[in-house]
Amino acid sequence: MIDVDGQKRAAGEAAAALVETGMIVGLGTGSTAVWFVRALAARKLNIIGVPTSKATEELAAGLGIRIGELGETRTIDLTVDGADEIGPGLSLIKGGGAALLREKLVWEASSRCVVIADAAKRVKTLGKFLLPIEVVAYGHKTTALRICDALAEFDLGVAPMLRRRDGEPVKTDGGNLIYDAACGRIEEPAALAAALKSVTGVVEHGLFLDLADLALVGGPDGVMEFEP
Protein backbone atom coordinates (compact mmCIF):
# COMPACT_ATOMS: atom_id res chain seq x y z
CA MET A 1 0.00 0.00 0.00
CA ILE A 2 1.27 3.46 -0.91
CA ASP A 3 1.12 6.09 1.84
CA VAL A 4 -0.01 9.69 1.21
CA ASP A 5 3.46 10.99 0.40
CA GLY A 6 3.96 8.07 -1.94
CA GLN A 7 0.65 8.86 -3.65
CA LYS A 8 1.71 12.47 -4.17
CA ARG A 9 5.06 11.38 -5.53
CA ALA A 10 3.48 8.87 -7.93
CA ALA A 11 1.08 11.52 -9.26
CA GLY A 12 3.90 14.01 -9.70
CA GLU A 13 6.10 11.54 -11.53
CA ALA A 14 3.23 10.51 -13.80
CA ALA A 15 2.65 14.15 -14.72
CA ALA A 16 6.34 14.71 -15.42
CA ALA A 17 6.15 11.93 -18.00
CA LEU A 18 3.67 14.08 -20.00
CA VAL A 19 6.25 16.81 -20.61
CA GLU A 20 8.14 16.85 -23.90
CA THR A 21 11.32 18.68 -24.81
CA GLY A 22 10.76 22.20 -26.12
CA MET A 23 7.64 22.76 -24.02
CA ILE A 24 6.85 25.76 -21.86
CA VAL A 25 5.55 24.29 -18.62
CA GLY A 26 3.61 25.92 -15.79
CA LEU A 27 5.04 24.78 -12.47
CA GLY A 28 2.53 24.54 -9.65
CA THR A 29 2.92 25.20 -5.94
CA GLY A 30 2.50 22.92 -2.95
CA SER A 31 3.60 19.59 -1.56
CA THR A 32 2.43 17.52 -4.54
CA ALA A 33 3.79 19.98 -7.11
CA VAL A 34 7.21 19.66 -5.46
CA TRP A 35 7.32 16.02 -6.52
CA PHE A 36 6.42 17.00 -10.07
CA VAL A 37 9.16 19.64 -10.26
CA ARG A 38 11.75 17.21 -8.91
CA ALA A 39 10.72 14.48 -11.35
CA LEU A 40 10.70 16.97 -14.22
CA ALA A 41 14.19 18.23 -13.39
CA ALA A 42 15.46 14.64 -13.29
CA ARG A 43 14.41 14.18 -16.93
CA LYS A 44 16.79 16.99 -17.99
CA LEU A 45 14.60 18.15 -20.88
CA ASN A 46 15.11 21.38 -22.80
CA ILE A 47 12.09 23.23 -21.42
CA ILE A 48 11.16 26.56 -19.88
CA GLY A 49 9.35 26.51 -16.56
CA VAL A 50 6.89 29.24 -15.55
CA PRO A 51 6.58 29.04 -11.74
CA THR A 52 3.43 29.99 -9.84
CA SER A 53 5.28 31.14 -6.71
CA LYS A 54 8.66 32.32 -5.49
CA ALA A 55 9.05 29.04 -3.58
CA THR A 56 8.55 26.99 -6.75
CA GLU A 57 10.86 29.29 -8.71
CA GLU A 58 13.64 28.77 -6.17
CA LEU A 59 13.14 25.01 -6.19
CA ALA A 60 13.05 24.71 -9.98
CA ALA A 61 16.01 27.01 -10.58
CA GLY A 62 18.02 25.16 -7.97
CA LEU A 63 17.34 21.91 -9.82
CA GLY A 64 18.50 23.34 -13.13
CA ILE A 65 15.18 24.12 -14.82
CA ARG A 66 15.34 27.23 -17.01
CA ILE A 67 12.89 29.81 -15.69
CA GLY A 68 10.62 32.08 -17.73
CA GLU A 69 8.00 34.62 -16.72
CA LEU A 70 4.36 34.75 -17.65
CA GLY A 71 3.97 37.08 -20.61
CA GLU A 72 7.57 36.75 -21.74
CA THR A 73 6.88 33.43 -23.41
CA ARG A 74 4.32 32.17 -25.88
CA THR A 75 1.26 30.31 -24.61
CA ILE A 76 2.12 27.80 -21.92
CA ASP A 77 1.88 24.28 -23.34
CA LEU A 78 1.14 22.43 -20.12
CA THR A 79 0.62 23.40 -16.49
CA VAL A 80 0.81 20.84 -13.70
CA ASP A 81 -0.36 21.81 -10.23
CA GLY A 82 -1.85 20.35 -7.09
CA ALA A 83 -5.26 20.94 -5.50
CA ASP A 84 -6.79 20.97 -2.05
CA GLU A 85 -10.02 19.41 -3.32
CA ILE A 86 -11.09 17.79 -6.59
CA GLY A 87 -14.83 17.75 -7.09
CA PRO A 88 -17.27 16.77 -9.87
CA GLY A 89 -16.17 17.70 -13.39
CA LEU A 90 -12.66 18.38 -12.05
CA SER A 91 -13.88 21.47 -10.24
CA LEU A 92 -11.20 22.43 -7.73
CA ILE A 93 -10.43 24.31 -4.57
CA LYS A 94 -6.87 25.62 -4.57
CA GLY A 95 -4.91 28.16 -2.58
CA GLY A 96 -3.84 26.33 0.55
CA GLY A 97 -0.32 27.40 -0.33
CA ALA A 98 -1.38 31.06 -0.70
CA ALA A 99 -0.44 31.15 -4.41
CA LEU A 100 -3.95 31.10 -5.90
CA LEU A 101 -3.72 34.34 -7.91
CA ARG A 102 -0.47 33.43 -9.64
CA GLU A 103 -1.67 29.88 -10.11
CA LYS A 104 -4.87 31.00 -11.81
CA LEU A 105 -2.99 33.44 -14.04
CA VAL A 106 -0.75 30.61 -15.23
CA TRP A 107 -3.62 28.13 -15.56
CA GLU A 108 -5.66 30.49 -17.70
CA ALA A 109 -2.67 31.08 -19.99
CA SER A 110 -2.17 27.34 -20.58
CA SER A 111 -3.24 25.11 -23.44
CA ARG A 112 -3.63 22.17 -21.07
CA CYS A 113 -3.86 21.89 -17.31
CA VAL A 114 -3.24 18.74 -15.29
CA VAL A 115 -4.08 18.55 -11.60
CA ILE A 116 -2.16 16.12 -9.39
CA ALA A 117 -3.16 14.94 -5.93
CA ASP A 118 -3.43 12.09 -3.48
CA ALA A 119 -6.65 10.10 -3.27
CA ALA A 120 -7.98 11.94 -0.21
CA LYS A 121 -8.39 15.14 -2.26
CA ARG A 122 -11.30 13.72 -4.30
CA VAL A 123 -14.69 14.78 -2.94
CA LYS A 124 -18.31 14.51 -4.04
CA THR A 125 -19.04 18.15 -3.21
CA LEU A 126 -16.56 21.01 -2.85
CA GLY A 127 -16.36 22.90 0.41
CA LYS A 128 -14.96 20.77 3.22
CA PHE A 129 -11.56 22.36 2.68
CA LEU A 130 -11.40 26.05 3.56
CA LEU A 131 -12.04 28.28 0.55
CA PRO A 132 -9.19 30.79 0.20
CA ILE A 133 -10.04 34.32 -0.91
CA GLU A 134 -7.19 36.69 -1.75
CA VAL A 135 -7.80 40.36 -0.98
CA VAL A 136 -5.85 43.61 -1.16
CA ALA A 137 -4.41 44.61 2.20
CA TYR A 138 -5.92 48.11 2.19
CA GLY A 139 -9.32 48.06 3.86
CA HIS A 140 -9.28 44.28 4.14
CA LYS A 141 -11.59 44.20 7.15
CA THR A 142 -14.26 46.01 5.16
CA THR A 143 -13.69 43.60 2.29
CA ALA A 144 -14.17 40.70 4.70
CA LEU A 145 -17.60 42.05 5.65
CA ARG A 146 -18.55 42.24 1.97
CA ILE A 147 -17.36 38.67 1.50
CA CYS A 148 -19.60 37.68 4.43
CA ASP A 149 -22.60 39.21 2.64
CA ALA A 150 -21.72 37.39 -0.59
CA LEU A 151 -21.45 34.06 1.22
CA ALA A 152 -24.78 34.65 2.97
CA GLU A 153 -26.50 34.84 -0.41
CA PHE A 154 -25.69 31.14 -0.78
CA ASP A 155 -26.76 30.25 2.77
CA LEU A 156 -23.11 30.02 3.78
CA GLY A 157 -23.33 31.86 7.06
CA VAL A 158 -19.63 31.73 7.81
CA ALA A 159 -17.32 34.56 8.74
CA PRO A 160 -14.11 34.32 6.68
CA MET A 161 -11.01 34.25 8.86
CA LEU A 162 -7.79 36.10 8.12
CA ARG A 163 -5.05 33.54 7.55
CA ARG A 164 -2.19 33.90 9.99
CA ARG A 165 1.16 32.20 10.51
CA ASP A 166 3.04 32.58 13.78
CA GLY A 167 0.51 35.22 14.77
CA GLU A 168 1.11 37.41 11.72
CA PRO A 169 -1.13 37.75 8.64
CA VAL A 170 0.02 35.59 5.74
CA LYS A 171 1.07 37.69 2.75
CA THR A 172 1.06 36.35 -0.78
CA ASP A 173 3.93 36.85 -3.20
CA GLY A 174 1.97 39.85 -4.50
CA GLY A 175 1.63 41.40 -1.03
CA ASN A 176 -2.05 40.55 -0.64
CA LEU A 177 -3.83 38.85 2.27
CA ILE A 178 -5.81 35.61 2.43
CA TYR A 179 -9.18 35.07 4.08
CA ASP A 180 -10.38 31.48 4.48
CA ALA A 181 -14.08 30.59 4.47
CA ALA A 182 -15.30 27.35 6.05
CA CYS A 183 -18.15 26.76 3.61
CA GLY A 184 -18.83 23.11 4.42
CA ARG A 185 -20.67 22.43 1.16
CA ILE A 186 -20.60 24.57 -1.97
CA GLU A 187 -23.70 23.63 -3.92
CA GLU A 188 -23.35 26.35 -6.58
CA PRO A 189 -19.62 26.84 -7.17
CA ALA A 190 -19.95 28.80 -10.44
CA ALA A 191 -22.43 31.27 -8.98
CA LEU A 192 -20.38 31.65 -5.81
CA ALA A 193 -17.23 32.23 -7.86
CA ALA A 194 -18.91 35.04 -9.77
CA ALA A 195 -20.30 36.62 -6.60
CA LEU A 196 -16.93 36.63 -4.86
CA LYS A 197 -15.13 38.04 -7.88
CA SER A 198 -17.58 40.95 -7.95
CA VAL A 199 -16.67 42.06 -4.42
CA THR A 200 -14.52 45.19 -4.42
CA GLY A 201 -11.22 44.35 -2.74
CA VAL A 202 -11.25 40.68 -3.71
CA VAL A 203 -8.34 39.90 -6.00
CA GLU A 204 -9.08 36.22 -6.59
CA HIS A 205 -10.68 33.15 -5.00
CA GLY A 206 -9.69 29.51 -4.82
CA LEU A 207 -12.46 28.06 -6.98
CA PHE A 208 -10.84 26.74 -10.16
CA LEU A 209 -13.70 25.79 -12.47
CA ASP A 210 -13.60 24.49 -16.05
CA LEU A 211 -9.81 24.74 -16.11
CA ALA A 212 -8.48 21.24 -15.46
CA ASP A 213 -8.25 18.92 -18.46
CA LEU A 214 -6.96 15.87 -16.59
CA ALA A 215 -6.47 14.70 -13.02
CA LEU A 216 -3.72 12.29 -12.04
CA VAL A 217 -4.61 10.98 -8.60
CA GLY A 218 -2.25 8.79 -6.65
CA GLY A 219 -4.02 6.01 -4.80
CA PRO A 220 -3.02 3.09 -2.58
CA ASP A 221 -2.52 0.92 -5.67
CA GLY A 222 -1.14 3.44 -8.15
CA VAL A 223 -2.15 6.46 -10.24
CA MET A 224 -5.68 6.90 -11.57
CA GLU A 225 -6.70 9.23 -14.41
CA PHE A 226 -9.87 11.32 -14.42
CA GLU A 227 -11.29 13.67 -17.04
CA PRO A 228 -14.03 16.32 -16.68
ZAMARGU-4260 file (C-alpha; in steps of 0.2 Angstrom, whole numbers, plus 5000, padded with zeros to 4 digits):
<rodrens>
0) 5000/5000/5000 | 5006/5017/4995 | 5006/5030/5009 | 5000/5048/5006 | 5017/5055/5002
5) 5020/5040/4990 | 5003/5044/4982 | 5009/5062/4979 | 5025/5057/4972 | 5017/5044/4960
10) 5005/5058/4954 | 5019/5070/4952 | 5030/5058/4942 | 5016/5053/4931 | 5013/5071/4926
15) 5032/5074/4923 | 5031/5060/4910 | 5018/5070/4900 | 5031/5084/4897 | 5041/5084/4880
20) 5057/5093/4876 | 5054/5111/4869 | 5038/5114/4880 | 5034/5129/4891 | 5028/5121/4907
25) 5018/5130/4921 | 5025/5124/4938 | 5013/5123/4952 | 5015/5126/4970 | 5012/5115/4985
30) 5018/5098/4992 | 5012/5088/4977 | 5019/5100/4964 | 5036/5098/4973 | 5037/5080/4967
35) 5032/5085/4950 | 5046/5098/4949 | 5059/5086/4955 | 5054/5072/4943 | 5054/5085/4929
40) 5071/5091/4933 | 5077/5073/4934 | 5072/5071/4915 | 5084/5085/4910 | 5073/5091/4896
45) 5076/5107/4886 | 5060/5116/4893 | 5056/5133/4901 | 5047/5133/4917 | 5034/5146/4922
50) 5033/5145/4941 | 5017/5150/4951 | 5026/5156/4966 | 5043/5162/4973 | 5045/5145/4982
55) 5043/5135/4966 | 5054/5146/4956 | 5068/5144/4969 | 5066/5125/4969 | 5065/5124/4950
60) 5080/5135/4947 | 5090/5126/4960 | 5087/5110/4951 | 5093/5117/4934 | 5076/5121/4926
65) 5077/5136/4915 | 5064/5149/4922 | 5053/5160/4911 | 5040/5173/4916 | 5022/5174/4912
70) 5020/5185/4897 | 5038/5184/4891 | 5034/5167/4883 | 5022/5161/4871 | 5006/5152/4877
75) 5011/5139/4890 | 5009/5121/4883 | 5006/5112/4899 | 5003/5117/4918 | 5004/5104/4932
80) 4998/5109/4949 | 4991/5102/4965 | 4974/5105/4972 | 4966/5105/4990 | 4950/5097/4983
85) 4945/5089/4967 | 4926/5089/4965 | 4914/5084/4951 | 4919/5088/4933 | 4937/5092/4940
90) 4931/5107/4949 | 4944/5112/4961 | 4948/5122/4977 | 4966/5128/4977 | 4975/5141/4987
95) 4981/5132/5003 | 4998/5137/4998 | 4993/5155/4996 | 4998/5156/4978 | 4980/5155/4971
100) 4981/5172/4960 | 4998/5167/4952 | 4992/5149/4949 | 4976/5155/4941 | 4985/5167/4930
105) 4996/5153/4924 | 4982/5141/4922 | 4972/5152/4911 | 4987/5155/4900 | 4989/5137/4897
110) 4984/5126/4883 | 4982/5111/4895 | 4981/5109/4913 | 4984/5094/4924 | 4980/5093/4942
115) 4989/5081/4953 | 4984/5075/4970 | 4983/5060/4983 | 4967/5050/4984 | 4960/5060/4999
120) 4958/5076/4989 | 4944/5069/4978 | 4927/5074/4985 | 4908/5073/4980 | 4905/5091/4984
125) 4917/5105/4986 | 4918/5114/5002 | 4925/5104/5016 | 4942/5112/5013 | 4943/5130/5018
130) 4940/5141/5003 | 4954/5154/5001 | 4950/5172/4995 | 4964/5183/4991 | 4961/5202/4995
135) 4971/5218/4994 | 4978/5223/5011 | 4970/5241/5011 | 4953/5240/5019 | 4954/5221/5021
140) 4942/5221/5036 | 4929/5230/5026 | 4932/5218/5011 | 4929/5203/5023 | 4912/5210/5028
145) 4907/5211/5010 | 4913/5193/5008 | 4902/5188/5022 | 4887/5196/5013 | 4891/5187/4997
150) 4893/5170/5006 | 4876/5173/5015 | 4868/5174/4998 | 4872/5156/4996 | 4866/5151/5014
155) 4884/5150/5019 | 4883/5159/5035 | 4902/5159/5039 | 4913/5173/5044 | 4929/5172/5033
160) 4945/5171/5044 | 4961/5181/5041 | 4975/5168/5038 | 4989/5170/5050 | 5006/5161/5053
165) 5015/5163/5069 | 5003/5176/5074 | 5006/5187/5059 | 4994/5189/5043 | 5000/5178/5029
170) 5005/5188/5014 | 5005/5182/4996 | 5020/5184/4984 | 5010/5199/4977 | 5008/5207/4995
175) 4990/5203/4997 | 4981/5194/5011 | 4971/5178/5012 | 4954/5175/5020 | 4948/5157/5022
180) 4930/5153/5022 | 4924/5137/5030 | 4909/5134/5018 | 4906/5116/5022 | 4897/5112/5006
185) 4897/5123/4990 | 4881/5118/4980 | 4883/5132/4967 | 4902/5134/4964 | 4900/5144/4948
190) 4888/5156/4955 | 4898/5158/4971 | 4914/5161/4961 | 4905/5175/4951 | 4899/5183/4967
195) 4915/5183/4976 | 4924/5190/4961 | 4912/5205/4960 | 4917/5210/4978 | 4927/5226/4978
200) 4944/5222/4986 | 4944/5203/4981 | 4958/5199/4970 | 4955/5181/4967 | 4947/5166/4975
205) 4952/5148/4976 | 4938/5140/4965 | 4946/5134/4949 | 4932/5129/4938 | 4932/5122/4920
210) 4951/5124/4919 | 4958/5106/4923 | 4959/5095/4908 | 4965/5079/4917 | 4968/5074/4935
215) 4981/5061/4940 | 4977/5055/4957 | 4989/5044/4967 | 4980/5030/4976 | 4985/5015/4987
220) 4987/5005/4972 | 4994/5017/4959 | 4989/5032/4949 | 4972/5034/4942 | 4967/5046/4928
225) 4951/5057/4928 | 4944/5068/4915 | 4930/5082/4917
</rodrens>
